[in-house]
Amino acid sequence: MNKVVGTNQVRKAVTKGLAKEVFIAENTDRFLKESLVDLCEKHKVEIKYLDSKKELGKLFGIGINAATAAILI
């Protein structure tokens, strides 16, 4: 599975049309969440929410907390 983790990497992937699905932790900063949701909606990328940054980091196997991640096409 090709993936990126981190807000900057996720934004780049969405903008370039490479993101299939974006994951956002619910406990992420509201402004960051809203801006990423707007970007995903603009580019018609599916969004899934996880309860926490810790859960998202664990799901993507990085061993640290993460606010956002994406699965690539």
Backbone as XML, in Angstrom:
<?xml version="1.0"?>
<chain id="A" units="angstrom">
  <residue number="1" name="MET">
    <atom name="N" x="0.849" y="-1.178" z="0.000"/>
    <atom name="CA" x="0.000" y="0.000" z="0.000"/>
    <atom name="C" x="0.896" y="1.243" z="0.000"/>
  </residue>
  <residue number="2" name="ASN">
    <atom name="N" x="0.742" y="2.068" z="-0.995"/>
    <atom name="CA" x="1.460" y="3.341" z="-1.037"/>
    <atom name="C" x="0.706" y="4.344" z="-0.178"/>
  </residue>
  <residue number="3" name="LYS">
    <atom name="N" x="1.464" y="5.063" z="0.646"/>
    <atom name="CA" x="0.826" y="5.981" z="1.584"/>
    <atom name="C" x="1.742" y="7.159" z="1.848"/>
  </residue>
  <residue number="4" name="VAL">
    <atom name="N" x="1.156" y="8.228" z="2.350"/>
    <atom name="CA" x="1.917" y="9.365" z="2.863"/>
    <atom name="C" x="1.322" y="9.732" z="4.209"/>
  </residue>
  <residue number="5" name="VAL">
    <atom name="N" x="2.162" y="10.253" z="5.082"/>
    <atom name="CA" x="1.722" y="10.648" z="6.415"/>
    <atom name="C" x="2.209" y="12.066" z="6.666"/>
  </residue>
  <residue number="6" name="GLY">
    <atom name="N" x="1.337" y="12.869" z="7.242"/>
    <atom name="CA" x="1.688" y="14.250" z="7.549"/>
    <atom name="C" x="0.918" y="15.209" z="6.656"/>
  </residue>
  <residue number="7" name="THR">
    <atom name="N" x="0.566" y="16.321" z="7.224"/>
    <atom name="CA" x="-0.310" y="17.265" z="6.539"/>
    <atom name="C" x="0.278" y="17.794" z="5.238"/>
  </residue>
  <residue number="8" name="ASN">
    <atom name="N" x="1.539" y="18.174" z="5.242"/>
    <atom name="CA" x="2.130" y="18.706" z="4.012"/>
    <atom name="C" x="2.145" y="17.667" z="2.902"/>
  </residue>
  <residue number="9" name="GLN">
    <atom name="N" x="2.526" y="16.454" z="3.233"/>
    <atom name="CA" x="2.569" y="15.387" z="2.233"/>
    <atom name="C" x="1.166" y="15.046" z="1.727"/>
  </residue>
  <residue number="10" name="VAL">
    <atom name="N" x="0.197" y="15.055" z="2.620"/>
    <atom name="CA" x="-1.187" y="14.761" z="2.224"/>
    <atom name="C" x="-1.706" y="15.854" z="1.303"/>
  </residue>
  <residue number="11" name="ARG">
    <atom name="N" x="-1.448" y="17.102" z="1.639"/>
    <atom name="CA" x="-1.886" y="18.217" z="0.777"/>
    <atom name="C" x="-1.295" y="18.090" z="-0.627"/>
  </residue>
  <residue number="12" name="LYS">
    <atom name="N" x="-0.013" y="17.792" z="-0.714"/>
    <atom name="CA" x="0.643" y="17.643" z="-2.015"/>
    <atom name="C" x="0.005" y="16.511" z="-2.815"/>
  </residue>
  <residue number="13" name="ALA">
    <atom name="N" x="-0.241" y="15.387" z="-2.152"/>
    <atom name="CA" x="-0.830" y="14.232" z="-2.836"/>
    <atom name="C" x="-2.235" y="14.544" z="-3.352"/>
  </residue>
  <residue number="14" name="VAL">
    <atom name="N" x="-3.035" y="15.223" z="-2.548"/>
    <atom name="CA" x="-4.398" y="15.583" z="-2.959"/>
    <atom name="C" x="-4.341" y="16.540" z="-4.143"/>
  </residue>
  <residue number="15" name="THR">
    <atom name="N" x="-3.514" y="17.566" z="-4.045"/>
    <atom name="CA" x="-3.409" y="18.580" z="-5.092"/>
    <atom name="C" x="-2.937" y="17.973" z="-6.421"/>
  </residue>
  <residue number="16" name="LYS">
    <atom name="N" x="-2.029" y="16.997" z="-6.349"/>
    <atom name="CA" x="-1.499" y="16.365" z="-7.564"/>
    <atom name="C" x="-2.398" y="15.257" z="-8.099"/>
  </residue>
  <residue number="17" name="GLY">
    <atom name="N" x="-3.509" y="14.985" z="-7.401"/>
    <atom name="CA" x="-4.416" y="13.937" z="-7.845"/>
    <atom name="C" x="-3.928" y="12.532" z="-7.541"/>
  </residue>
  <residue number="18" name="LEU">
    <atom name="N" x="-3.058" y="12.398" z="-6.565"/>
    <atom name="CA" x="-2.482" y="11.094" z="-6.222"/>
    <atom name="C" x="-3.151" y="10.419" z="-5.037"/>
  </residue>
  <residue number="19" name="ALA">
    <atom name="N" x="-3.972" y="11.150" z="-4.292"/>
    <atom name="CA" x="-4.600" y="10.598" z="-3.086"/>
    <atom name="C" x="-5.923" y="9.924" z="-3.434"/>
  </residue>
  <residue number="20" name="LYS">
    <atom name="N" x="-6.056" y="8.699" z="-2.972"/>
    <atom name="CA" x="-7.300" y="7.940" z="-3.162"/>
    <atom name="C" x="-8.239" y="8.178" z="-1.987"/>
  </residue>
  <residue number="21" name="GLU">
    <atom name="N" x="-7.639" y="8.242" z="-0.788"/>
    <atom name="CA" x="-8.409" y="8.337" z="0.446"/>
    <atom name="C" x="-7.570" y="9.075" z="1.488"/>
  </residue>
  <residue number="22" name="VAL">
    <atom name="N" x="-8.188" y="10.018" z="2.197"/>
    <atom name="CA" x="-7.484" y="10.782" z="3.220"/>
    <atom name="C" x="-8.060" y="10.449" z="4.586"/>
  </residue>
  <residue number="23" name="PHE">
    <atom name="N" x="-7.193" y="10.316" z="5.563"/>
    <atom name="CA" x="-7.574" y="10.030" z="6.943"/>
    <atom name="C" x="-7.208" y="11.231" z="7.803"/>
  </residue>
  <residue number="24" name="ILE">
    <atom name="N" x="-8.145" y="11.658" z="8.636"/>
    <atom name="CA" x="-7.927" y="12.804" z="9.519"/>
    <atom name="C" x="-8.292" y="12.403" z="10.942"/>
  </residue>
  <residue number="25" name="ALA">
    <atom name="N" x="-7.420" y="12.721" z="11.878"/>
    <atom name="CA" x="-7.702" y="12.459" z="13.290"/>
    <atom name="C" x="-8.672" y="13.512" z="13.810"/>
  </residue>
  <residue number="26" name="GLU">
    <atom name="N" x="-9.666" y="13.079" z="14.553"/>
    <atom name="CA" x="-10.676" y="13.997" z="15.099"/>
    <atom name="C" x="-10.076" y="15.034" z="16.037"/>
  </residue>
  <residue number="27" name="ASN">
    <atom name="N" x="-8.989" y="14.700" z="16.725"/>
    <atom name="CA" x="-8.402" y="15.649" z="17.671"/>
    <atom name="C" x="-7.344" y="16.553" z="17.025"/>
  </residue>
  <residue number="28" name="THR">
    <atom name="N" x="-7.427" y="16.689" z="15.719"/>
    <atom name="CA" x="-6.562" y="17.600" z="14.974"/>
    <atom name="C" x="-7.106" y="19.022" z="15.096"/>
  </residue>
  <residue number="29" name="ASP">
    <atom name="N" x="-6.220" y="19.994" z="15.026"/>
    <atom name="CA" x="-6.594" y="21.396" z="15.060"/>
    <atom name="C" x="-7.741" y="21.673" z="14.086"/>
  </residue>
  <residue number="30" name="ARG">
    <atom name="N" x="-8.741" y="22.405" z="14.548"/>
    <atom name="CA" x="-9.950" y="22.663" z="13.751"/>
    <atom name="C" x="-9.633" y="23.343" z="12.426"/>
  </residue>
  <residue number="31" name="PHE">
    <atom name="N" x="-8.771" y="24.346" z="12.445"/>
    <atom name="CA" x="-8.426" y="25.065" z="11.213"/>
    <atom name="C" x="-7.776" y="24.130" z="10.202"/>
  </residue>
  <residue number="32" name="LEU">
    <atom name="N" x="-6.843" y="23.309" z="10.661"/>
    <atom name="CA" x="-6.167" y="22.353" z="9.783"/>
    <atom name="C" x="-7.178" y="21.375" z="9.189"/>
  </residue>
  <residue number="33" name="LYS">
    <atom name="N" x="-8.064" y="20.857" z="10.047"/>
    <atom name="CA" x="-9.091" y="19.920" z="9.582"/>
    <atom name="C" x="-9.973" y="20.545" z="8.510"/>
  </residue>
  <residue number="34" name="GLU">
    <atom name="N" x="-10.467" y="21.749" z="8.785"/>
    <atom name="CA" x="-11.378" y="22.411" z="7.850"/>
    <atom name="C" x="-10.709" y="22.692" z="6.505"/>
  </residue>
  <residue number="35" name="SER">
    <atom name="N" x="-9.461" y="23.137" z="6.533"/>
    <atom name="CA" x="-8.783" y="23.447" z="5.278"/>
    <atom name="C" x="-8.511" y="22.182" z="4.470"/>
  </residue>
  <residue number="36" name="LEU">
    <atom name="N" x="-8.185" y="21.086" z="5.152"/>
    <atom name="CA" x="-7.943" y="19.829" z="4.443"/>
    <atom name="C" x="-9.241" y="19.241" z="3.895"/>
  </residue>
  <residue number="37" name="VAL">
    <atom name="N" x="-10.317" y="19.346" z="4.650"/>
    <atom name="CA" x="-11.625" y="18.887" z="4.172"/>
    <atom name="C" x="-12.021" y="19.666" z="2.915"/>
  </residue>
  <residue number="38" name="ASP">
    <atom name="N" x="-11.838" y="20.980" z="2.923"/>
    <atom name="CA" x="-12.154" y="21.806" z="1.752"/>
    <atom name="C" x="-11.340" y="21.364" z="0.542"/>
  </residue>
  <residue number="39" name="LEU">
    <atom name="N" x="-10.051" y="21.112" z="0.743"/>
    <atom name="CA" x="-9.182" y="20.679" z="-0.351"/>
    <atom name="C" x="-9.631" y="19.323" z="-0.902"/>
  </residue>
  <residue number="40" name="CYS">
    <atom name="N" x="-9.957" y="18.391" z="-0.004"/>
    <atom name="CA" x="-10.402" y="17.058" z="-0.433"/>
    <atom name="C" x="-11.725" y="17.140" z="-1.195"/>
  </residue>
  <residue number="41" name="GLU">
    <atom name="N" x="-12.624" y="17.969" z="-0.726"/>
    <atom name="CA" x="-13.910" y="18.121" z="-1.420"/>
    <atom name="C" x="-13.703" y="18.709" z="-2.806"/>
  </residue>
  <residue number="42" name="LYS">
    <atom name="N" x="-12.824" y="19.679" z="-2.907"/>
    <atom name="CA" x="-12.522" y="20.307" z="-4.200"/>
    <atom name="C" x="-11.979" y="19.285" z="-5.193"/>
  </residue>
  <residue number="43" name="HIS">
    <atom name="N" x="-11.150" y="18.368" z="-4.704"/>
    <atom name="CA" x="-10.513" y="17.366" z="-5.572"/>
    <atom name="C" x="-11.240" y="16.021" z="-5.553"/>
  </residue>
  <residue number="44" name="LYS">
    <atom name="N" x="-12.398" y="15.994" z="-4.898"/>
    <atom name="CA" x="-13.240" y="14.796" z="-4.828"/>
    <atom name="C" x="-12.494" y="13.562" z="-4.281"/>
  </residue>
  <residue number="45" name="VAL">
    <atom name="N" x="-11.823" y="13.787" z="-3.152"/>
    <atom name="CA" x="-11.104" y="12.714" z="-2.474"/>
    <atom name="C" x="-11.894" y="12.319" z="-1.235"/>
  </residue>
  <residue number="46" name="GLU">
    <atom name="N" x="-12.091" y="11.021" z="-1.053"/>
    <atom name="CA" x="-12.841" y="10.510" z="0.096"/>
    <atom name="C" x="-12.083" y="10.774" z="1.397"/>
  </residue>
  <residue number="47" name="ILE">
    <atom name="N" x="-12.827" y="11.122" z="2.439"/>
    <atom name="CA" x="-12.241" y="11.402" z="3.751"/>
    <atom name="C" x="-12.798" y="10.411" z="4.769"/>
  </residue>
  <residue number="48" name="LYS">
    <atom name="N" x="-11.906" y="9.892" z="5.604"/>
    <atom name="CA" x="-12.310" y="9.051" z="6.727"/>
    <atom name="C" x="-11.715" y="9.654" z="7.992"/>
  </residue>
  <residue number="49" name="TYR">
    <atom name="N" x="-12.462" y="9.544" z="9.074"/>
    <atom name="CA" x="-12.026" y="10.119" z="10.350"/>
    <atom name="C" x="-11.682" y="9.010" z="11.339"/>
  </residue>
  <residue number="50" name="LEU">
    <atom name="N" x="-10.622" y="9.245" z="12.101"/>
    <atom name="CA" x="-10.256" y="8.369" z="13.200"/>
    <atom name="C" x="-10.345" y="9.174" z="14.483"/>
  </residue>
  <residue number="51" name="ASP">
    <atom name="N" x="-10.516" y="8.496" z="15.605"/>
    <atom name="CA" x="-10.730" y="9.182" z="16.878"/>
    <atom name="C" x="-9.560" y="10.042" z="17.325"/>
  </residue>
  <residue number="52" name="SER">
    <atom name="N" x="-8.335" y="9.587" z="17.069"/>
    <atom name="CA" x="-7.198" y="10.317" z="17.618"/>
    <atom name="C" x="-5.974" y="10.236" z="16.718"/>
  </residue>
  <residue number="53" name="LYS">
    <atom name="N" x="-5.034" y="11.152" z="16.974"/>
    <atom name="CA" x="-3.758" y="11.148" z="16.258"/>
    <atom name="C" x="-2.982" y="9.873" z="16.567"/>
  </residue>
  <residue number="54" name="LYS">
    <atom name="N" x="-3.102" y="9.418" z="17.793"/>
    <atom name="CA" x="-2.408" y="8.188" z="18.201"/>
    <atom name="C" x="-2.925" y="7.004" z="17.386"/>
  </residue>
  <residue number="55" name="GLU">
    <atom name="N" x="-4.253" y="6.902" z="17.241"/>
    <atom name="CA" x="-4.864" y="5.811" z="16.481"/>
    <atom name="C" x="-4.438" y="5.883" z="15.008"/>
  </residue>
  <residue number="56" name="LEU">
    <atom name="N" x="-4.399" y="7.085" z="14.446"/>
    <atom name="CA" x="-4.010" y="7.241" z="13.056"/>
    <atom name="C" x="-2.558" y="6.832" z="12.849"/>
  </residue>
  <residue number="57" name="GLY">
    <atom name="N" x="-1.683" y="7.268" z="13.734"/>
    <atom name="CA" x="-0.272" y="6.880" z="13.642"/>
    <atom name="C" x="-0.091" y="5.378" z="13.724"/>
  </residue>
  <residue number="58" name="LYS">
    <atom name="N" x="-0.828" y="4.755" z="14.618"/>
    <atom name="CA" x="-0.748" y="3.300" z="14.768"/>
    <atom name="C" x="-1.264" y="2.586" z="13.519"/>
  </residue>
  <residue number="59" name="LEU">
    <atom name="N" x="-2.377" y="3.063" z="12.965"/>
    <atom name="CA" x="-2.959" y="2.461" z="11.763"/>
    <atom name="C" x="-1.980" y="2.498" z="10.594"/>
  </residue>
  <residue number="60" name="PHE">
    <atom name="N" x="-1.228" y="3.592" z="10.486"/>
    <atom name="CA" x="-0.288" y="3.738" z="9.377"/>
    <atom name="C" x="1.121" y="3.262" z="9.721"/>
  </residue>
  <residue number="61" name="GLY">
    <atom name="N" x="1.272" y="2.655" z="10.900"/>
    <atom name="CA" x="2.509" y="1.991" z="11.273"/>
    <atom name="C" x="3.720" y="2.896" z="11.421"/>
  </residue>
  <residue number="62" name="ILE">
    <atom name="N" x="3.508" y="4.127" z="11.908"/>
    <atom name="CA" x="4.653" y="5.026" z="12.029"/>
    <atom name="C" x="5.163" y="5.170" z="13.456"/>
  </residue>
  <residue number="63" name="GLY">
    <atom name="N" x="4.438" y="4.665" z="14.438"/>
    <atom name="CA" x="4.913" y="4.665" z="15.809"/>
    <atom name="C" x="4.844" y="6.003" z="16.530"/>
  </residue>
  <residue number="64" name="ILE">
    <atom name="N" x="4.331" y="7.035" z="15.863"/>
    <atom name="CA" x="4.133" y="8.330" z="16.504"/>
    <atom name="C" x="2.761" y="8.860" z="16.114"/>
  </residue>
  <residue number="65" name="ASN">
    <atom name="N" x="2.306" y="9.863" z="16.819"/>
    <atom name="CA" x="1.007" y="10.457" z="16.509"/>
    <atom name="C" x="1.059" y="11.146" z="15.147"/>
  </residue>
  <residue number="66" name="ALA">
    <atom name="N" x="-0.076" y="11.125" z="14.428"/>
    <atom name="CA" x="-0.163" y="11.788" z="13.142"/>
    <atom name="C" x="-1.551" y="12.396" z="12.984"/>
  </residue>
  <residue number="67" name="ALA">
    <atom name="N" x="-1.623" y="13.614" z="12.485"/>
    <atom name="CA" x="-2.898" y="14.281" z="12.295"/>
    <atom name="C" x="-3.594" y="13.824" z="11.026"/>
  </residue>
  <residue number="68" name="THR">
    <atom name="N" x="-2.809" y="13.586" z="9.963"/>
    <atom name="CA" x="-3.389" y="13.217" z="8.676"/>
    <atom name="C" x="-2.519" y="12.196" z="7.961"/>
  </residue>
  <residue number="69" name="ALA">
    <atom name="N" x="-3.157" y="11.451" z="7.081"/>
    <atom name="CA" x="-2.452" y="10.485" z="6.244"/>
    <atom name="C" x="-3.316" y="10.223" z="5.013"/>
  </residue>
  <residue number="70" name="ALA">
    <atom name="N" x="-2.713" y="9.642" z="3.995"/>
    <atom name="CA" x="-3.471" y="9.341" z="2.795"/>
    <atom name="C" x="-2.984" y="8.042" z="2.163"/>
  </residue>
  <residue number="71" name="ILE">
    <atom name="N" x="-3.898" y="7.338" z="1.556"/>
    <atom name="CA" x="-3.568" y="6.194" z="0.721"/>
    <atom name="C" x="-3.529" y="6.713" z="-0.705"/>
  </residue>
  <residue number="72" name="LEU">
    <atom name="N" x="-2.479" y="6.345" z="-1.405"/>
    <atom name="CA" x="-2.278" y="6.849" z="-2.765"/>
    <atom name="C" x="-2.831" y="5.901" z="-3.811"/>
  </residue>
  <residue number="73" name="ILE">
    <atom name="N" x="-3.093" y="6.457" z="-4.963"/>
    <atom name="CA" x="-3.627" y="5.681" z="-6.099"/>
    <atom name="C" x="-2.533" y="4.770" z="-6.623"/>
  </residue>
</chain>
